């Protein structure tokens, strides 16, 4: 972790950062016979953040060491994948965006002086900011309870398989990851609010049902299905193509429903998603 505004360590961020606002979009339109255009498609575009950094040393050698260490921290995204640029607010909230180093560490550092300003260009393939911890909702197989029992028990929708709600408090759609743990012979997940659904058939390859303790992971962005832990086979064929839709969650409340065949003690579905925002 590299804080970007620490004058006591030799570098700080001035007030000329650009690219932090709402996600850029591309609009495809067609000419209209009566004048103007008609919008055909709107697509979020990759974001570019330009982040200036002032670097100062007390000696030429000290400045050179700071320059090199900061350059190494940013440019390693070429090998290790995107870094996470985080912005914290005074209220304690933090949002982050995944970014690749694109340009900025070029030229002669300092040109013989002991300070310089570099403007770092960061490419964000997903233009939306994210929460730093995913929202997790867990649904489990519940044991039947007789209403004749003298103690009146209540069952929360968050603790049983069935119909419930998921709240996306972000600005844009969220793309969940599913962790399904057996036993189960078939699982259907339906977003009642959008009418989209998918069904997972563990016996798609003839190996039988999902056994107790076995886990399947489904990601929706990018779409992928992984088989039980231990082999991690690609299970894309286990979905009911072409009708399957690995649906997202629109901002607000979504009504969702789970139908699980062959469930028993230990059966569970965990839904995890990052909140995504237009601005930091």
N, C-alpha and C positions, 0 to 999 in steps of 0.2 A: 504494500500500500504506500502510495506516494502522495502526501498532501501537496496541493498546488499553490498554497498561499501561506508560506512560512518564511517571512523576511529574515528571521533569526537563523535560518539554515542556509540562506544565500539565494533564495528565489521567491518570487511572488507573482500573482496575477493582477495586471492592471484592469481597468474597467472597459476594455474594448473587445470582450468575447462576443462572437457572433454565431448564429445558428442554433440558439437555445430555444427559440419560440415554437410555435405550432408546427407540426410535421408538414414538410412540403408535399404538394400533390401535383400530379400530371392530369390534364383534362384532354380527353379525345372528343372532338366535336365534328359535326358535319354541317356544311352550308345549308341554310334554309331557303327555299325558293322565294319566300316573302321577305327575305332579309334576315340578317343575323345568323345565328347558328343554333343547332340543337345538340345538347351535351349527350354523348353516347356512353362515356365511361369515365370514371374518376378513380385514379390509382395513387395511393401513397408512394412517395419516392424516397430513395435513400437520403439521409441527412448528412450534411457536411458541417462540422463544427470547427471554427477557427479560433484557437485558444492561444493568446499571447502569453509568454512567460519571460519575465525579466530575471536574468541570472547575474549575480554579482559575487565576486570573490575579493579577498583581501590581498591576494598575490596572484600573479599570472598562473603559477602552478595550481593554486587552489581553485581559481576560476576554471581552468582546464579540467580539473577532476570533477567539479560539479557538472560541467557541460557534458562530459562523457558519461557520467552515471545516469543523468536524466535522459540522454539520448538512448542509452541502452534500455532503460525502462520502457520507453515508448516503442522503439523499433522491434522489440521482441514479439509484438503481435503477429509479425510475419511467420514466426515459427510456432507460437503457442496459442494462436487464435485470438479472438477479440479480448481487449481489456474492458474493464467496467469503469466508466466515468461517473462518479457519484457527486451529487450536490446536496448538501445538508442545509436545512433552514433553522433559524433560531428556535422554532418550536420543537425541534428534535426530529422532524420528519426528514427522510432521506429518499431520494429517487435516483435511479441510475440508468445508464444507457450503454449498450455494448458497442465498442468502437475499435476500429483498426487505425493504426498510424498510416498516414498517406503521404505527408510531406512536411517540411519545416526544418529538419536538421540538416541543412546544407550550408555551403559557404564556409568561410574561414571564421571559426569562433573567436569573437572578441576583436579580431583584426589587430592584435597586439595589445589591446586594453584588458582591463579586468572586469568588464561588464558587457552585456549584450542582451538584446531582446530577440527571441525566436517566436515565430508564429506557427504553431503546430496545427496541421490540417488532419482532422479525424473523420473517417468515413464510417457512418452508422448504417448498416444494411437494413436493420429495422429502425425506422425513424422515431419510434415511440419510446418514451421513458417508462421504466418499470419500478414496481415496488421491490424492495430488497429481500423480502421474504414472501414465499408463495402463500396464497390462501389454500387451506386444506380442509376438505369436507370428507368425512368418513361415514360409510354406511355398512352396517353389519347385520348378519343373520340374527334375528331375535327369537328367543324361546317363547312359545305360547304361554300366556298367563290367564288363568280362569278369572272371570269377572265376579265369581262367587266368593273369592278369597276375602276374608274380613278386612285386610289391609288394601286400601285403594291405591293401586300402582298406576303410574302414568308412563307412557312410552313416547319419547321424543322422536320426531321424524328423522333426526340426525343419527339415530342409533339403530334403525331398522331399514331393510331393503323395501323399497316401494316408491311412493310419490313424495317429493319434497321440493324445496326451492334452493336455488343458488343465487347469491347476490354478487354481481360484479359492480363494484363501486368505482371502477376506473372510467376513463373518458371514451375508450374504444373497446372493440371486441377483445375478449381474452380467449386463448387457445389452451384447453386443459390437457393434462397428462393423467392417464388412468392407470391405476394399479389394481388388478383383479386377482384375488386370492381364493383358491378352491377350498372345498369341493364345489364344482358346478359343471353342468352338462351343456348349458347355453346361457348366454347373457345378452339381453337387449337393453340398450340405453337410448332413451327417447327424450329429445328436447321438445316438450309439449308446446312450448311457446312458439317455436319455429316450425314444428312439424317434421323435423329431421331426426333420423335414428340410424343406428347400426346394430348388427347382431354378430356376436363372436361365437363360433362353433369350435370348441376345443378338440373335437373329434374330426376335424377337417382332413387330417392326414391319416386317419385310421388308427391313431394311437390311443384312443379312448378319451374319457372325460378329464377335466382338470381335477387332480387329486388334492386332498387336504394338504395345505402348506405350499402347493405349487402356485406360482405367480406369473401373470401375463401383464406386460406393460404396453400401453397404447399411447403414442404421442400424436397430437393433431397438427403440430407445426414444428418441423416437417412431419408429414404423415408417416408413421412407422408402427409396426407391431412386433414385439419380441416375445418369444416363448418363455417357458418356465426357467427360472434362475438355475444355472448349472450348465445348460446347453446354450441358452440365448439365441435359439434358432429364429430366423425370420418367419413370422407367422402372418404375413400379409394375406395369404390365402384363406385364413380362418374367418375373414369378414365376408359378409353377404354381398359381394360385388355382383352387379354394378349398382345395386340400390343403396349400399352403405354410404353414409355421409358422416365423416368425423367432424361433428359440429362444434362451433364455438359458442361462447356466451356473450350476448350483446350487453351493453351497459344497462344496469338495472337488475330487476329480478326475473329469473327464468324458472319456469316450472319444469322439472325433470322427473323422469320415471324410470325405474329399473325393474326388469322382469328377469328373474334368475331361476332357471330350472336346475333341479338337483342340488339346491343349497342345503347346508346343514351347519352345525356349529363350526365356526372358523371361517365361513364364507364372508368375504368383505370386498367392498369397492371403495377405493380412495380416489377422490377427485382433487387435483392440485392445479392451480393456475396463478400466473403473475398478473397483478393489476397493471394496466398500461395507460399512460397519460400523454396528452399532447405536449405539455410543458413540464419543466423540472420542478 
